[in-house]
Amino acid sequence: GAVVSQHPSWVICKSGTSVKIECRSLDFQATTMFWYRQFPKQSLMLMATSNEGSKATYEQGVEKDKFLINHASLTLSTLTVTSAHPEDSSFYICSADGSRNADTQYFGPGTRLTVL
Amino acid sequence: DAKTTQPPSMDCAEGRAANLPCNHSTISGNEYVYWYRQIHSQGPQYIIHGLKNNETNEMASLIITEDRKSSTLILPHATLRDTAVYYCIVRSGTYKYIFGTGTRLKVLA
């Protein structure tokens, strides 16, 4: 139980295009999901908190117009990287607040984005 | 948000117990300690969490000191597949996780 999936697992795109990453909780409902990014050999950095049916809360320094987050249902949150540039290349990971183990976050497998 | 401090790296012989320490001296009374691990290029995997009492599950044991300022994750019989980066996290009241740098555990054959 408490499985979180992400799609795609990897994506390569051209500079200036937009990329959408999906995060799904497969066997539980998640009112809150989180988005992180991770650069090589570094730790995870929280980007934003996504609440179902409301606007996401972004961490300081994260551009909300560049990283669009939508949490339209209790099992799906999406992150859209708009007008991607090479410096946006990173490992993007989502997590969802579990139901059975309240307040424990369960992480997706991550999406590797490469912007050429 | 309480910060955590962990040693950057540790080695452990296969079959032996791996004891991973974490310092969280600024932890508040209602903040939980969580442990996750991340194997290369994967999302973090939940291991265990606790508030005050020691906890054990099928993966590991968590020992929290009485003053709650530090904790130790114990993998009782480490295997090569336990090689990973281990993160100790104090969950704040806002439910956010703030990841530190973690401990890179290498299990040696």
Boltz contact constraints between the chains, C-beta under 6 A:
constraints:
  - contact:
      token1: [A, 43]
      token2: [B, 99]
      max_distance: 6.0
  - contact:
      token1: [A, 43]
      token2: [B, 101]
      max_distance: 6.0
  - contact:
      token1: [A, 44]
      token2: [B, 99]
      max_distance: 6.0
  - contact:
      token1: [A, 93]
      token2: [B, 43]
      max_distance: 6.0
  - contact:
      token1: [A, 103]
      token2: [B, 95]
      max_distance: 6.0
  - contact:
      token1: [A, 107]
      token2: [B, 43]
      max_distance: 6.0
  - contact:
      token1: [A, 107]
      token2: [B, 44]
      max_distance: 6.0
  - contact:
      token1: [A, 108]
      token2: [B, 43]
      max_distance: 6.0
  - contact:
      token1: [A, 109]
      token2: [B, 42]
      max_distance: 6.0
  - contact:
      token1: [A, 109]
      token2: [B, 43]
      max_distance: 6.0
  - contact:
      token1: [A, 110]
      token2: [B, 43]
      max_distance: 6.0
